[in-house]
Amino acid sequence: MTRDDARGDRSARKAAALATAIAKLGVDCALEVRGGLALLLPTPEGVTTLQQDETRRAVLALAKEHGFTHVAIELPTERRRSSTPSTDAPLLRD
């Protein structure tokens, strides 16, 4: 295993552990990792849960505990809901 492979595997483990911890908070979302960024892709129900200040603070704390430096939330759109899996870029390009 190369250093890059080890880093990718470690990132995947951190992401899986963070996703599990966030799910325990009751936030229904997918999670993507981009370096030190944990990108949450919540369902509409997950957005409702994330509207609570305590929940957002808990998500941030969990992300830091799992080695992430930043958290972003990509709000659901019709375009994202229609894709399977949801891998759309956050910016639309022509």
Buried (B, 14 or more C-beta within 10 A) or exposed (E): EEEEEEEEEEBEEBBEBBBEBBEEBEBBBBBBBEEEEBBBBBBEEBBBBBEEEEBBEBBBEBBEEBBBEEBEBBEBEEEBEEEEEBEBEEEEEE
